[in-house]
């Protein structure tokens, strides 16, 4: 099971790092650099078994709250051309935050169970 979580955290480190790299053309890119950068940092810290429970649970709460804060007024999917671009962009951002929240919850639970 230890190998699974090492692999899991490394894969999400790569995914979150990639997410940072593709934000360059976003109007609010700096915010997303920070959001995904922190998630990537937490992933690599978890990989080395140094992420404390409180950090994982705090990040989970912040990212999960972000899902609701950024949720579009009308969810129209995530594919360009299926609705208002603002709603689609906010839907994508919310789903990215949801993925980060779930990953941070996994890290927190795993950290707590290990102890």
N, C-alpha and C positions, 0 to 999 in steps of 0.2 A: 504494500500500500504506500510505503514511503516513496518508492520510485514513481508511482502514479502522480503523487502530488508534486514531486520535483518536475516531472514532465509537464503537468498541468500549469504550474506557475511559470515555467520557461516559455511555454507556448503563449500564455497570456502576456508575458513580458514582450515577446515578439509582436503580438497583435497590437498591444497598446503603443509600442514604439512606432509601429507602422501607422497607427492612427494619428500620432503626433506628426509624422512626416507628411501626411496627405492633407493637413489643415492649412497649408500655405496660401490657398486661394479663398479661404473662408473669410467673410467680412469681420468676424470676431475670432480670428485665429489664435490670438494670444491667450484668450480664455481657455480654448480647447487644448492648446499646448500644455497649459498648466493642469487641466483636468486629466488628460490622458497621460501626461508625464508623471503625475503623482501615482496614477494606477500602475504605470510601468515600474516606477521605483518601488512601490509596495510589492509588486510581483517578484522583483529580483531580491528584495529583502526577505520575502517569504521563502524563496528558493534556498537561501542560505540559513534558514531557520532562525531568523533574527526579528521577525515581525511580531510585536507584542499583540496580545488579544485586544487590548483597548484601541490600538491603532486600526486594526481590521474592522472592529465594530463601529468605530467613529467614522471611518471612510464609508462603510456600508450605509450608515444613517445619512451622511451628507449626500452621497450619490443617489440614494433612494429618494430623498427629499427633492433633489434636482430633477428627478423624473417628473414629479408633479408640478414643479415650478416651470419647467420648460415644455410641458405637454401642450400641444397645439389646441386652439379653440375648437377646431374640428379636425379629427384625425382622418387624413385622406390617403394614407399609405406612405410608402417610402420611394416609389418609383416616379422619376421626373416625368411630367406630362399627364399624371393622373389627377391633378388638382392644383390648387393654389401653391406656388413654390414656397411661400412662407410656412404654410401648414406642413408641407412635405419635409422641409428643412428642420422644423421643430420636432416633427415626428421622428426623424432620423437621430437628432440629438438626444431625444428622450430615450430612444431604444439603446443608444450607446451608453447612456448613463445607467440604464437598467442592467445592461450586461456588466458594467463595472461594479454596480452594487451587488449583483449576485456573486461575482468573483470575490469581492471583498468579504462577503458573508461566508463563503466557502473557506477563505483563509482564516477568518476569525473562529469559525467552528472547529476547523482542523487544529488550530493553535490551542484552543481550549481542551479539546479531546486528548491531545498529546500530553497535556499536563495532568 
